[in-house]
């Protein structure tokens, strides 16, 4: 294990790895729409809506009038980034440290070309997140 990792206690290391994962996977913005949550988590919009309706994911709801209707309203949600992270932490099935170890094992099996492609993709994603 690298020296930098040895200096951190295991609990702190797990927390830091989890946070880095979310920084990588979720754009650095405060509020998300329901479709954005679905896109970034890989869940269907209907599942995200059910999570919200059943209290599994905290969200702020507001109504907006449907175009050309005086009575029909549609409920829209805004979901805070912290609520998304809290849900993902509650429902995760893997330990962040174990996951990192498996990823390192996979990286060790890549050849130079595979590694170059991986680095290029990681850089592309970082730039996309930084722009968001």
N, CA, C and O atoms as CSV, one atom per row, in Angstrom:
chain,resi,resn,atom,element,x,y,z
A,1,UNK,N,N,0.851,-1.186,0.000
A,1,UNK,CA,C,0.000,0.000,0.000
A,1,UNK,C,C,0.892,1.244,0.000
A,1,UNK,O,O,1.877,1.288,0.738
A,2,UNK,N,N,0.567,2.256,-0.814
A,2,UNK,CA,C,1.381,3.470,-0.847
A,2,UNK,C,C,1.453,4.147,0.522
A,2,UNK,O,O,0.532,4.033,1.331
A,3,UNK,N,N,2.558,4.851,0.769
A,3,UNK,CA,C,2.798,5.486,2.066
A,3,UNK,C,C,1.689,6.464,2.441
A,3,UNK,O,O,1.301,6.550,3.606
A,4,UNK,N,N,1.176,7.204,1.452
A,4,UNK,CA,C,0.115,8.175,1.748
A,4,UNK,C,C,-1.123,7.495,2.307
A,4,UNK,O,O,-1.806,8.054,3.165
A,5,UNK,N,N,-1.417,6.292,1.827
A,5,UNK,CA,C,-2.588,5.565,2.320
A,5,UNK,C,C,-2.339,4.970,3.694
A,5,UNK,O,O,-3.267,4.849,4.493
A,6,UNK,N,N,-1.111,4.600,3.975
A,6,UNK,CA,C,-0.788,4.005,5.270
A,6,UNK,C,C,-0.950,5.008,6.401
A,6,UNK,O,O,-1.203,4.612,7.539
A,7,UNK,N,N,-0.809,6.307,6.111
A,7,UNK,CA,C,-0.903,7.325,7.144
A,7,UNK,C,C,-2.343,7.580,7.581
A,7,UNK,O,O,-2.573,8.084,8.680
A,8,UNK,N,N,-3.294,7.247,6.753
A,8,UNK,CA,C,-4.707,7.454,7.087
A,8,UNK,C,C,-5.255,6.230,7.794
A,8,UNK,O,O,-4.941,5.099,7.423
A,9,UNK,N,N,-6.079,6.454,8.816
A,9,UNK,CA,C,-6.723,5.288,9.404
A,9,UNK,C,C,-7.766,4.759,8.424
A,9,UNK,O,O,-8.234,5.493,7.553
A,10,UNK,N,N,-8.123,3.507,8.564
A,10,UNK,CA,C,-8.963,2.841,7.571
A,10,UNK,C,C,-10.321,3.508,7.413
A,10,UNK,O,O,-10.821,3.611,6.293
A,11,UNK,N,N,-10.932,3.964,8.503
A,11,UNK,CA,C,-12.248,4.603,8.436
A,11,UNK,C,C,-12.156,5.908,7.645
A,11,UNK,O,O,-12.992,6.180,6.783
A,12,UNK,N,N,-11.154,6.695,7.940
A,12,UNK,CA,C,-10.968,7.967,7.243
A,12,UNK,C,C,-10.688,7.723,5.753
A,12,UNK,O,O,-11.173,8.457,4.893
A,13,UNK,N,N,-9.907,6.691,5.468
A,13,UNK,CA,C,-9.592,6.350,4.092
A,13,UNK,C,C,-10.859,5.976,3.331
A,13,UNK,O,O,-11.052,6.422,2.200
A,14,UNK,N,N,-11.726,5.160,3.937
A,14,UNK,CA,C,-12.975,4.773,3.286
A,14,UNK,C,C,-13.850,5.993,2.990
A,14,UNK,O,O,-14.432,6.100,1.911
A,15,UNK,N,N,-13.936,6.904,3.951
A,15,UNK,CA,C,-14.740,8.115,3.760
A,15,UNK,C,C,-14.186,8.963,2.613
A,15,UNK,O,O,-14.941,9.462,1.778
A,16,UNK,N,N,-12.868,9.119,2.582
A,16,UNK,CA,C,-12.253,9.926,1.542
A,16,UNK,C,C,-12.434,9.292,0.161
A,16,UNK,O,O,-12.698,9.997,-0.814
A,17,UNK,N,N,-12.296,7.979,0.073
A,17,UNK,CA,C,-12.492,7.289,-1.200
A,17,UNK,C,C,-13.928,7.432,-1.690
A,17,UNK,O,O,-14.167,7.641,-2.879
A,18,UNK,N,N,-14.884,7.319,-0.765
A,18,UNK,CA,C,-16.291,7.471,-1.145
A,18,UNK,C,C,-16.543,8.876,-1.673
A,18,UNK,O,O,-17.230,9.045,-2.680
A,19,UNK,N,N,-15.991,9.894,-0.998
A,19,UNK,CA,C,-16.191,11.263,-1.442
A,19,UNK,C,C,-15.570,11.491,-2.816
A,19,UNK,O,O,-16.171,12.142,-3.671
A,20,UNK,N,N,-14.368,10.958,-3.029
A,20,UNK,CA,C,-13.723,11.115,-4.338
A,20,UNK,C,C,-14.543,10.460,-5.432
A,20,UNK,O,O,-14.627,10.974,-6.548
A,21,UNK,N,N,-15.149,9.324,-5.112
A,21,UNK,CA,C,-15.990,8.638,-6.097
A,21,UNK,C,C,-17.148,9.534,-6.512
A,21,UNK,O,O,-17.451,9.652,-7.699
A,22,UNK,N,N,-17.804,10.172,-5.528
A,22,UNK,CA,C,-18.944,11.016,-5.848
A,22,UNK,C,C,-18.508,12.285,-6.559
A,22,UNK,O,O,-19.231,12.786,-7.421
A,23,UNK,N,N,-17.348,12.811,-6.218
A,23,UNK,CA,C,-16.837,13.981,-6.926
A,23,UNK,C,C,-16.592,13.650,-8.384
A,23,UNK,O,O,-16.741,14.512,-9.250
A,24,UNK,N,N,-16.217,12.409,-8.666
A,24,UNK,CA,C,-15.947,11.982,-10.030
A,24,UNK,C,C,-17.245,11.687,-10.791
A,24,UNK,O,O,-17.355,11.998,-11.977
A,25,UNK,N,N,-18.216,11.093,-10.114
A,25,UNK,CA,C,-19.432,10.637,-10.784
A,25,UNK,C,C,-20.512,11.698,-10.908
A,25,UNK,O,O,-21.294,11.667,-11.858
A,26,UNK,N,N,-20.573,12.637,-9.969
A,26,UNK,CA,C,-21.617,13.655,-9.998
A,26,UNK,C,C,-21.020,15.013,-10.328
A,26,UNK,O,O,-19.998,15.395,-9.758
A,27,UNK,N,N,-21.645,15.745,-11.238
A,27,UNK,CA,C,-21.155,17.101,-11.504
A,27,UNK,C,C,-21.177,17.929,-10.217
A,27,UNK,O,O,-21.999,17.704,-9.329
A,28,UNK,N,N,-20.280,18.865,-10.141
A,28,UNK,CA,C,-20.185,19.713,-8.946
A,28,UNK,C,C,-21.215,20.836,-9.035
A,28,UNK,O,O,-20.881,21.992,-9.295
A,29,UNK,N,N,-22.443,20.476,-8.819
A,29,UNK,CA,C,-23.513,21.458,-8.740
A,29,UNK,C,C,-24.376,21.088,-7.554
A,29,UNK,O,O,-24.330,19.951,-7.084
A,30,UNK,N,N,-25.155,22.020,-7.069
A,30,UNK,CA,C,-25.906,21.800,-5.839
A,30,UNK,C,C,-27.221,21.075,-6.073
A,30,UNK,O,O,-27.544,20.140,-5.340
A,31,UNK,N,N,-27.981,21.480,-7.071
A,31,UNK,CA,C,-29.313,20.937,-7.296
A,31,UNK,C,C,-29.388,20.181,-8.612
A,31,UNK,O,O,-28.792,20.580,-9.612
A,32,UNK,N,N,-30.137,19.074,-8.590
A,32,UNK,CA,C,-30.336,18.234,-9.764
A,32,UNK,C,C,-31.829,18.071,-10.012
A,32,UNK,O,O,-32.629,18.075,-9.077
A,33,UNK,N,N,-32.193,17.927,-11.278
A,33,UNK,CA,C,-33.569,17.589,-11.619
A,33,UNK,C,C,-33.714,16.067,-11.532
A,33,UNK,O,O,-32.726,15.338,-11.443
A,34,UNK,N,N,-34.934,15.617,-11.558
A,34,UNK,CA,C,-35.177,14.172,-11.519
A,34,UNK,C,C,-34.509,13.462,-12.699
A,34,UNK,O,O,-33.866,12.434,-12.491
A,35,UNK,N,N,-34.636,13.975,-13.936
A,35,UNK,CA,C,-33.944,13.306,-15.051
A,35,UNK,C,C,-32.424,13.289,-14.885
A,35,UNK,O,O,-31.773,12.325,-15.285
A,36,UNK,N,N,-31.857,14.336,-14.304
A,36,UNK,CA,C,-30.412,14.362,-14.085
A,36,UNK,C,C,-29.982,13.310,-13.069
A,36,UNK,O,O,-28.954,12.656,-13.247
A,37,UNK,N,N,-30.765,13.146,-12.007
A,37,UNK,CA,C,-30.454,12.116,-11.014
A,37,UNK,C,C,-30.481,10.747,-11.675
A,37,UNK,O,O,-29.595,9.923,-11.450
A,38,UNK,N,N,-31.495,10.511,-12.485
A,38,UNK,CA,C,-31.601,9.228,-13.189
A,38,UNK,C,C,-30.382,9.007,-14.085
A,38,UNK,O,O,-29.807,7.919,-14.105
A,39,UNK,N,N,-30.000,10.035,-14.817
A,39,UNK,CA,C,-28.858,9.911,-15.733
A,39,UNK,C,C,-27.558,9.608,-14.991
A,39,UNK,O,O,-26.800,8.731,-15.407
A,40,UNK,N,N,-27.294,10.318,-13.907
A,40,UNK,CA,C,-26.011,10.181,-13.213
A,40,UNK,C,C,-25.928,8.957,-12.308
A,40,UNK,O,O,-24.833,8.531,-11.939
A,41,UNK,N,N,-27.061,8.397,-11.952
A,41,UNK,CA,C,-27.045,7.209,-11.094
A,41,UNK,C,C,-27.331,5.922,-11.862
A,41,UNK,O,O,-27.154,4.827,-11.329
A,42,UNK,N,N,-27.770,6.053,-13.110
A,42,UNK,CA,C,-28.085,4.870,-13.893
A,42,UNK,C,C,-29.439,4.267,-13.563
A,42,UNK,O,O,-29.728,3.134,-13.948
A,43,UNK,N,N,-30.275,5.023,-12.847
A,43,UNK,CA,C,-31.614,4.547,-12.509
A,43,UNK,C,C,-32.618,5.135,-13.498
A,43,UNK,O,O,-32.349,6.153,-14.136
A,44,UNK,N,N,-33.754,4.496,-13.617
A,44,UNK,CA,C,-34.816,5.021,-14.478
A,44,UNK,C,C,-35.525,6.160,-13.751
A,44,UNK,O,O,-35.585,6.189,-12.521
A,45,UNK,N,N,-36.057,7.091,-14.530
A,45,UNK,CA,C,-36.765,8.227,-13.932
A,45,UNK,C,C,-37.934,7.774,-13.074
A,45,UNK,O,O,-38.186,8.347,-12.014
A,46,UNK,N,N,-38.652,6.749,-13.524
A,46,UNK,CA,C,-39.796,6.271,-12.735
A,46,UNK,C,C,-39.337,5.729,-11.384
A,46,UNK,O,O,-40.026,5.907,-10.379
A,47,UNK,N,N,-38.167,5.064,-11.353
A,47,UNK,CA,C,-37.647,4.540,-10.095
A,47,UNK,C,C,-37.248,5.683,-9.165
A,47,UNK,O,O,-37.517,5.631,-7.964
A,48,UNK,N,N,-36.609,6.712,-9.715
A,48,UNK,CA,C,-36.215,7.870,-8.895
A,48,UNK,C,C,-37.459,8.545,-8.332
A,48,UNK,O,O,-37.487,8.922,-7.161
A,49,UNK,N,N,-38.492,8.699,-9.166
A,49,UNK,CA,C,-39.746,9.321,-8.696
A,49,UNK,C,C,-40.368,8.487,-7.568
A,49,UNK,O,O,-40.850,9.045,-6.582
A,50,UNK,N,N,-40.361,7.161,-7.707
A,50,UNK,CA,C,-40.892,6.289,-6.649
A,50,UNK,C,C,-40.075,6.413,-5.374
A,50,UNK,O,O,-40.636,6.431,-4.278
A,51,UNK,N,N,-38.751,6.499,-5.504
A,51,UNK,CA,C,-37.896,6.693,-4.326
A,51,UNK,C,C,-38.288,7.962,-3.578
A,51,UNK,O,O,-38.414,7.969,-2.354
A,52,UNK,N,N,-38.480,9.035,-4.345
A,52,UNK,CA,C,-38.864,10.310,-3.733
A,52,UNK,C,C,-40.236,10.192,-3.084
A,52,UNK,O,O,-40.416,10.593,-1.934
A,53,UNK,N,N,-41.197,9.648,-3.809
A,53,UNK,CA,C,-42.562,9.532,-3.297
A,53,UNK,C,C,-42.642,8.654,-2.055
A,53,UNK,O,O,-43.494,8.873,-1.194
A,54,UNK,N,N,-41.756,7.655,-1.955
A,54,UNK,CA,C,-41.768,6.735,-0.809
A,54,UNK,C,C,-40.804,7.145,0.302
A,54,UNK,O,O,-40.644,6.417,1.282
A,55,UNK,N,N,-40.161,8.303,0.158
A,55,UNK,CA,C,-39.278,8.794,1.211
A,55,UNK,C,C,-37.875,8.221,1.178
A,55,UNK,O,O,-37.112,8.420,2.124
A,56,UNK,N,N,-37.513,7.515,0.115
A,56,UNK,CA,C,-36.183,6.932,0.027
A,56,UNK,C,C,-35.118,7.902,-0.447
A,56,UNK,O,O,-33.923,7.657,-0.278
A,57,UNK,N,N,-35.556,9.009,-1.044
A,57,UNK,CA,C,-34.638,10.029,-1.535
A,57,UNK,C,C,-35.264,11.384,-1.235
A,57,UNK,O,O,-36.370,11.681,-1.686
A,58,UNK,N,N,-34.553,12.193,-0.478
A,58,UNK,CA,C,-35.069,13.521,-0.127
A,58,UNK,C,C,-35.069,14.428,-1.348
A,58,UNK,O,O,-34.113,14.440,-2.123
A,59,UNK,N,N,-36.136,15.180,-1.512
A,59,UNK,CA,C,-36.243,16.102,-2.641
A,59,UNK,C,C,-37.153,17.264,-2.262
A,59,UNK,O,O,-37.920,17.183,-1.303
A,60,UNK,N,N,-37.056,18.323,-3.017
A,60,UNK,CA,C,-37.946,19.467,-2.869
A,60,UNK,C,C,-38.892,19.451,-4.058
A,60,UNK,O,O,-38.463,19.387,-5.210
A,61,UNK,N,N,-40.181,19.509,-3.764
A,61,UNK,CA,C,-41.187,19.427,-4.817
A,61,UNK,C,C,-41.813,20.794,-5.051
A,61,UNK,O,O,-41.992,21.583,-4.123
A,62,UNK,N,N,-42.132,21.047,-6.277
A,62,UNK,CA,C,-42.917,22.231,-6.622
A,62,UNK,C,C,-43.798,21.868,-7.811
A,62,UNK,O,O,-43.478,20.987,-8.608
A,63,UNK,N,N,-44.898,22.567,-7.897
A,63,UNK,CA,C,-45.844,22.304,-8.986
A,63,UNK,C,C,-45.693,23.361,-10.060
A,63,UNK,O,O,-45.366,24.513,-9.774
A,64,UNK,N,N,-45.929,22.967,-11.271
A,64,UNK,CA,C,-45.959,23.938,-12.360
A,64,UNK,C,C,-47.131,23.588,-13.264
A,64,UNK,O,O,-47.484,22.422,-13.440
A,65,UNK,N,N,-47.709,24.609,-13.818
A,65,UNK,CA,C,-48.892,24.430,-14.657
A,65,UNK,C,C,-48.496,23.805,-15.989
A,65,UNK,O,O,-47.500,24.194,-16.598
A,66,UNK,N,N,-49.279,22.842,-16.429
A,66,UNK,CA,C,-49.066,22.228,-17.730
A,66,UNK,C,C,-49.520,23.223,-18.790
A,66,UNK,O,O,-50.551,23.877,-18.638
A,67,UNK,N,N,-48.757,23.331,-19.848
A,67,UNK,CA,C,-49.072,24.285,-20.912
A,67,UNK,C,C,-50.496,24.058,-21.426
A,67,UNK,O,O,-50.926,22.918,-21.600
A,68,UNK,N,N,-51.207,25.135,-21.662
A,68,UNK,CA,C,-52.585,25.117,-22.187
A,68,UNK,C,C,-53.579,24.479,-21.219
A,68,UNK,O,O,-54.591,23.919,-21.641
A,69,UNK,N,N,-53.289,24.564,-19.927
A,69,UNK,CA,C,-54.231,24.014,-18.949
A,69,UNK,C,C,-54.328,24.974,-17.771
A,69,UNK,O,O,-53.316,25.476,-17.283
A,70,UNK,N,N,-55.547,25.222,-17.322
A,70,UNK,CA,C,-55.738,26.106,-16.183
A,70,UNK,C,C,-55.794,25.333,-14.877
A,70,UNK,O,O,-55.649,25.930,-13.811
A,71,UNK,N,N,-56.000,24.032,-14.926
A,71,UNK,CA,C,-56.170,23.253,-13.712
A,71,UNK,C,C,-55.113,22.182,-13.500
A,71,UNK,O,O,-54.837,21.819,-12.357
A,72,UNK,N,N,-54.523,21.673,-14.549
A,72,UNK,CA,C,-53.584,20.561,-14.426
A,72,UNK,C,C,-52.196,21.059,-14.030
A,72,UNK,O,O,-51.634,21.969,-14.639
A,73,UNK,N,N,-51.674,20.429,-12.997
A,73,UNK,CA,C,-50.339,20.753,-12.535
A,73,UNK,C,C,-49.473,19.507,-12.623
A,73,UNK,O,O,-49.963,18.383,-12.517
A,74,UNK,N,N,-48.212,19.719,-12.815
A,74,UNK,CA,C,-47.273,18.613,-12.819
A,74,UNK,C,C,-46.251,18.876,-11.724
A,74,UNK,O,O,-45.740,19.988,-11.592
A,75,UNK,N,N,-45.961,17.857,-10.950
A,75,UNK,CA,C,-45.009,17.990,-9.853
A,75,UNK,C,C,-43.586,17.845,-10.388
A,75,UNK,O,O,-43.264,16.879,-11.079
A,76,UNK,N,N,-42.756,18.804,-10.063
A,76,UNK,CA,C,-41.345,18.774,-10.427
A,76,UNK,C,C,-40.519,18.676,-9.159
A,76,UNK,O,O,-40.917,19.173,-8.106
A,77,UNK,N,N,-39.381,18.041,-9.266
A,77,UNK,CA,C,-38.523,17.865,-8.103
A,77,UNK,C,C,-37.157,18.476,-8.342
A,77,UNK,O,O,-36.655,18.500,-9.466
A,78,UNK,N,N,-36.565,18.966,-7.269
A,78,UNK,CA,C,-35.173,19.360,-7.224
A,78,UNK,C,C,-34.544,18.538,-6.109
A,78,UNK,O,O,-35.052,18.491,-4.988
A,79,UNK,N,N,-33.436,17.896,-6.433
A,79,UNK,CA,C,-32.781,17.003,-5.474
A,79,UNK,C,C,-31.394,17.563,-5.181
A,79,UNK,O,O,-30.605,17.809,-6.094
A,80,UNK,N,N,-31.111,17.757,-3.910
A,80,UNK,CA,C,-29.817,18.300,-3.501
A,80,UNK,C,C,-28.739,17.229,-3.667
A,80,UNK,O,O,-28.987,16.042,-3.454
A,81,UNK,N,N,-27.557,17.662,-4.045
A,81,UNK,CA,C,-26.423,16.743,-4.246
A,81,UNK,C,C,-26.178,15.879,-3.014
A,81,UNK,O,O,-25.897,14.687,-3.137
A,82,UNK,N,N,-26.282,16.471,-1.834
A,82,UNK,CA,C,-26.062,15.719,-0.592
A,82,UNK,C,C,-27.085,14.602,-0.410
A,82,UNK,O,O,-26.762,13.543,0.128
A,83,UNK,N,N,-28.311,14.835,-0.857
A,83,UNK,CA,C,-29.346,13.797,-0.758
A,83,UNK,C,C,-29.012,12.614,-1.667
A,83,UNK,O,O,-29.229,11.459,-1.301
A,84,UNK,N,N,-28.484,12.912,-2.850
A,84,UNK,CA,C,-28.100,11.845,-3.776
A,84,UNK,C,C,-26.961,11.025,-3.177
A,84,UNK,O,O,-27.001,9.795,-3.185
A,85,UNK,N,N,-25.956,11.711,-2.663
A,85,UNK,CA,C,-24.812,11.020,-2.057
A,85,UNK,C,C,-25.260,10.195,-0.857
A,85,UNK,O,O,-24.822,9.056,-0.691
A,86,UNK,N,N,-26.131,10.760,-0.016
A,86,UNK,CA,C,-26.618,10.017,1.153
A,86,UNK,C,C,-27.335,8.741,0.725
A,86,UNK,O,O,-27.139,7.688,1.332
A,87,UNK,N,N,-28.162,8.825,-0.315
A,87,UNK,CA,C,-28.862,7.638,-0.812
A,87,UNK,C,C,-27.866,6.600,-1.314
A,87,UNK,O,O,-27.974,5.419,-0.984
A,88,UNK,N,N,-26.898,7.040,-2.112
A,88,UNK,CA,C,-25.915,6.106,-2.664
A,88,UNK,C,C,-25.077,5.456,-1.558
A,88,UNK,O,O,-24.740,4.276,-1.649
A,89,UNK,N,N,-24.747,6.207,-0.533
A,89,UNK,CA,C,-23.996,5.627,0.592
A,89,UNK,C,C,-24.844,4.609,1.353
A,89,UNK,O,O,-24.349,3.557,1.756
A,90,UNK,N,N,-26.128,4.931,1.546
A,90,UNK,CA,C,-27.027,4.014,2.270
A,90,UNK,C,C,-27.232,2.707,1.534
A,90,UNK,O,O,-27.407,1.659,2.154
A,91,UNK,N,N,-27.211,2.766,0.220
A,91,UNK,CA,C,-27.578,1.584,-0.558
A,91,UNK,C,C,-26.384,0.870,-1.187
A,91,UNK,O,O,-26.561,-0.119,-1.898
A,92,UNK,N,N,-25.185,1.356,-0.934
A,92,UNK,CA,C,-24.015,0.719,-1.562
A,92,UNK,C,C,-23.829,-0.695,-1.024
A,92,UNK,O,O,-24.140,-0.991,0.130
A,93,UNK,N,N,-23.322,-1.541,-1.881
A,93,UNK,CA,C,-23.093,-2.936,-1.489
A,93,UNK,C,C,-21.622,-3.281,-1.456
A,93,UNK,O,O,-21.251,-4.400,-1.101
A,94,UNK,N,N,-20.771,-2.322,-1.827
A,94,UNK,CA,C,-19.339,-2.578,-1.804
A,94,UNK,C,C,-18.651,-1.577,-0.890
A,94,UNK,O,O,-19.111,-0.449,-0.715
A,95,UNK,N,N,-17.561,-2.007,-0.325
A,95,UNK,CA,C,-16.740,-1.152,0.514
A,95,UNK,C,C,-15.817,-0.348,-0.403
A,95,UNK,O,O,-15.204,-0.932,-1.297
A,96,UNK,N,N,-15.695,0.969,-0.217
A,96,UNK,CA,C,-14.857,1.773,-1.117
A,96,UNK,C,C,-13.403,1.299,-1.182
A,96,UNK,O,O,-12.790,1.336,-2.249
A,97,UNK,N,N,-12.855,0.859,-0.064
A,97,UNK,CA,C,-11.464,0.407,-0.054
A,97,UNK,C,C,-11.313,-0.897,-0.831
A,97,UNK,O,O,-10.367,-1.057,-1.602
A,98,UNK,N,N,-12.244,-1.829,-0.631
A,98,UNK,CA,C,-12.207,-3.079,-1.402
A,98,UNK,C,C,-12.382,-2.812,-2.890
A,98,UNK,O,O,-11.730,-3.436,-3.727
A,99,UNK,N,N,-13.267,-1.881,-3.205
A,99,UNK,CA,C,-13.499,-1.527,-4.606
A,99,UNK,C,C,-12.230,-0.954,-5.235
A,99,UNK,O,O,-11.891,-1.292,-6.369
A,100,UNK,N,N,-11.534,-0.093,-4.505
A,100,UNK,CA,C,-10.290,0.473,-5.017
A,100,UNK,C,C,-9.241,-0.615,-5.233
A,100,UNK,O,O,-8.520,-0.595,-6.231
A,101,UNK,N,N,-9.156,-1.550,-4.314
A,101,UNK,CA,C,-8.195,-2.650,-4.464
A,101,UNK,C,C,-8.491,-3.464,-5.721
A,101,UNK,O,O,-7.572,-3.843,-6.446
A,102,UNK,N,N,-9.774,-3.734,-5.982
A,102,UNK,CA,C,-10.144,-4.481,-7.194
A,102,UNK,C,C,-9.805,-3.678,-8.450
A,102,UNK,O,O,-9.365,-4.242,-9.452
A,103,UNK,N,N,-10.008,-2.375,-8.391
A,103,UNK,CA,C,-9.671,-1.539,-9.537
A,103,UNK,C,C,-8.170,-1.545,-9.798
A,103,UNK,O,O,-7.742,-1.564,-10.952
A,104,UNK,N,N,-7.371,-1.529,-8.739
A,104,UNK,CA,C,-5.915,-1.578,-8.898
A,104,UNK,C,C,-5.507,-2.905,-9.529
A,104,UNK,O,O,-4.638,-2.936,-10.400
A,105,UNK,N,N,-6.121,-3.988,-9.098
A,105,UNK,CA,C,-5.823,-5.293,-9.693
A,105,UNK,C,C,-6.144,-5.298,-11.191
A,105,UNK,O,O,-5.383,-5.839,-11.993
A,106,UNK,N,N,-7.272,-4.694,-11.558
A,106,UNK,CA,C,-7.637,-4.611,-12.971
A,106,UNK,C,C,-6.630,-3.769,-13.757
A,106,UNK,O,O,-6.250,-4.123,-14.873
A,107,UNK,N,N,-6.207,-2.661,-13.168
A,107,UNK,CA,C,-5.236,-1.789,-13.837
A,107,UNK,C,C,-3.914,-2.513,-14.058
A,107,UNK,O,O,-3.265,-2.328,-15.087
A,108,UNK,N,N,-3.518,-3.333,-13.099
A,108,UNK,CA,C,-2.272,-4.077,-13.242
A,108,UNK,C,C,-2.317,-5.025,-14.436
A,108,UNK,O,O,-1.273,-5.383,-14.980
A,109,UNK,N,N,-3.500,-5.431,-14.844
A,109,UNK,CA,C,-3.637,-6.345,-15.968
A,109,UNK,C,C,-3.702,-5.661,-17.326
A,109,UNK,O,O,-3.677,-6.332,-18.358
A,110,UNK,N,N,-3.784,-4.323,-17.338
A,110,UNK,CA,C,-3.850,-3.602,-18.609
A,110,UNK,C,C,-2.470,-3.444,-19.231
A,110,UNK,O,O,-1.469,-3.290,-18.532
A,111,UNK,N,N,-2.438,-3.485,-20.538
A,111,UNK,CA,C,-1.205,-3.193,-21.257
A,111,UNK,C,C,-1.076,-1.700,-21.490
A,111,UNK,O,O,-1.946,-0.938,-21.069
A,112,UNK,N,N,-0.019,-1.265,-22.147
A,112,UNK,CA,C,0.215,0.162,-22.374
A,112,UNK,C,C,-0.922,0.859,-23.139
A,112,UNK,O,O,-1.295,1.984,-22.808
A,113,UNK,N,N,-1.463,0.195,-24.146
A,113,UNK,CA,C,-2.538,0.799,-24.921
A,113,UNK,C,C,-3.802,0.960,-24.068
A,113,UNK,O,O,-4.431,2.018,-24.080
A,114,UNK,N,N,-4.163,-0.074,-23.342
A,114,UNK,CA,C,-5.338,-0.009,-22.471
A,114,UNK,C,C,-5.203,1.074,-21.418
A,114,UNK,O,O,-6.168,1.780,-21.123
A,115,UNK,N,N,-4.018,1.211,-20.852
A,115,UNK,CA,C,-3.769,2.245,-19.861
A,115,UNK,C,C,-3.884,3.638,-20.472
A,115,UNK,O,O,-4.443,4.545,-19.856
A,116,UNK,N,N,-3.354,3.807,-21.684
A,116,UNK,CA,C,-3.428,5.102,-22.358
A,116,UNK,C,C,-4.883,5.495,-22.632
A,116,UNK,O,O,-5.262,6.653,-22.459
A,117,UNK,N,N,-5.686,4.528,-23.057
A,117,UNK,CA,C,-7.104,4.786,-23.311
A,117,UNK,C,C,-7.811,5.165,-22.008
A,117,UNK,O,O,-8.623,6.090,-21.990
A,118,UNK,N,N,-7.510,4.469,-20.939
A,118,UNK,CA,C,-8.111,4.746,-19.636
A,118,UNK,C,C,-7.759,6.148,-19.142
A,118,UNK,O,O,-8.630,6.873,-18.661
A,119,UNK,N,N,-6.502,6.528,-19.257
A,119,UNK,CA,C,-6.062,7.859,-18.822
A,119,UNK,C,C,-6.753,8.939,-19.652
A,119,UNK,O,O,-7.187,9.955,-19.109
A,120,UNK,N,N,-6.855,8.728,-20.944
A,120,UNK,CA,C,-7.519,9.702,-21.819
A,120,UNK,C,C,-8.992,9.863,-21.429
A,120,UNK,O,O,-9.502,10.982,-21.369
A,121,UNK,N,N,-9.661,8.756,-21.169
A,121,UNK,CA,C,-11.076,8.808,-20.766
A,121,UNK,C,C,-11.228,9.506,-19.418
A,121,UNK,O,O,-12.145,10.307,-19.242
A,122,UNK,N,N,-10.355,9.219,-18.478
A,122,UNK,CA,C,-10.411,9.865,-17.158
A,122,UNK,C,C,-10.215,11.375,-17.298
A,122,UNK,O,O,-10.921,12.152,-16.655
A,123,UNK,N,N,-9.273,11.788,-18.122
A,123,UNK,CA,C,-9.045,13.217,-18.340
A,123,UNK,C,C,-10.249,13.883,-18.993
A,123,UNK,O,O,-10.612,15.007,-18.644
A,124,UNK,N,N,-10.864,13.185,-19.941
A,124,UNK,CA,C,-12.063,13.727,-20.600
A,124,UNK,C,C,-13.191,13.925,-19.591
A,124,UNK,O,O,-13.883,14.943,-19.614
A,125,UNK,N,N,-13.368,12.949,-18.711
A,125,UNK,CA,C,-14.428,13.062,-17.701
A,125,UNK,C,C,-14.153,14.172,-16.694
A,125,UNK,O,O,-15.068,14.891,-16.293
A,126,UNK,N,N,-12.898,14.311,-16.286
A,126,UNK,CA,C,-12.551,15.388,-15.355
A,126,UNK,C,C,-12.845,16.750,-15.977
A,126,UNK,O,O,-13.375,17.637,-15.309
A,127,UNK,N,N,-12.505,16.915,-17.242
A,127,UNK,CA,C,-12.756,18.180,-17.920
A,127,UNK,C,C,-14.270,18.452,-18.019
A,127,UNK,O,O,-14.718,19.586,-17.853
A,128,UNK,N,N,-15.035,17.403,-18.288
A,128,UNK,CA,C,-16.492,17.546,-18.380
A,128,UNK,C,C,-17.071,17.934,-17.031
A,128,UNK,O,O,-17.951,18.793,-16.964
A,129,UNK,N,N,-16.594,17.316,-15.950
A,129,UNK,CA,C,-17.079,17.652,-14.614
A,129,UNK,C,C,-16.661,19.062,-14.213
A,129,UNK,O,O,-17.440,19.786,-13.594
A,130,UNK,N,N,-15.455,19.452,-14.556
A,130,UNK,CA,C,-14.972,20.785,-14.214
A,130,UNK,C,C,-15.797,21.860,-14.929
A,130,UNK,O,O,-16.010,22.948,-14.394
A,131,UNK,N,N,-16.252,21.546,-16.131
A,131,UNK,CA,C,-17.049,22.510,-16.905
A,131,UNK,C,C,-18.481,22.607,-16.403
A,131,UNK,O,O,-19.157,23.608,-16.644
A,132,UNK,N,N,-18.951,21.575,-15.706
A,132,UNK,CA,C,-20.361,21.552,-15.246
A,132,UNK,C,C,-20.582,22.484,-14.073
A,132,UNK,O,O,-21.699,22.586,-13.567
